[in-house]
Amino acid sequence: MEKLAARGITRLFPIQRAVLEPAMQGKDMIGRARTGTEKTLAFGIPIMDKLLSYNEKNGFVSLSHVEFF
């Protein structure tokens, strides 16, 4: 949450609150919410975290041209 706050994200939408923690734990998710509720962020953060962790360990994933927290 500190990294999100540093980017100006101080409050989460309900879909983000419901999905973010379980997704970061690697649990499978299905979520549904209205347009504009930042579903992409809720699902994208765990994906990017997993890719960055994998890259640090294995050095295989290139994330050039991506700025993410």
N, C-alpha and C positions, 0 to 999 in steps of 0.2 A: 504494500500500500504506500510505502514511502516514495517509491519511484513513480507511482501514479500521481501522488500529491505534488511531486516535483514538476510534473507536466500539467498541473492545474486541474487534475481530476480529484475532487475532494468528496464527491458524493457519487454513489453507485446507483444505477437504475435497478429496479427489482430483479430483472433477469440477470444482471451482473452479480448481485448479491447471492442469488440462488445457484449460479453456475460456477463462479470463479474458484471458490475453495475446493469443491469436489473435483473440478477439472484439473486443478493443480496437483491433486492427489492421484491423477491418472484414471479417474473413474469415467465410464462411458456416460454420455449426456445426450439428452434430447431436450431442446428448449424451444419455446414459441413465445414471441412478443411482437408488439406493434412495430412498425417502421419508425426509425429514429430513436430507438432505445439502446443503441450501441451493442447489439448482439455480437457484431464482429469483434469488438474489443473483448467481450466476455469469453469468446471462444479462441480468439487470436493470441491473447497473452499466454495461456498455457501451451499452445502450439509453439510459439516463438521461444518460450522458456525451455521446452524440451529440445528444440533444434539447437539452441545456443549451448545447452549443457552437453549435448551429443558432440557438437563441434569442438568444445573444449577438451573432451576426453579423446576423441578420435581424429579430429582435424579433417573431416571429410566434407562437411556441409559448408558451402560458400553462401554468405548472405550479403554479397556486394550490393550496393545501392539501396540497402535497407537501413533505416534509422528506427530503432525500436528501444525506447527507454535506455 
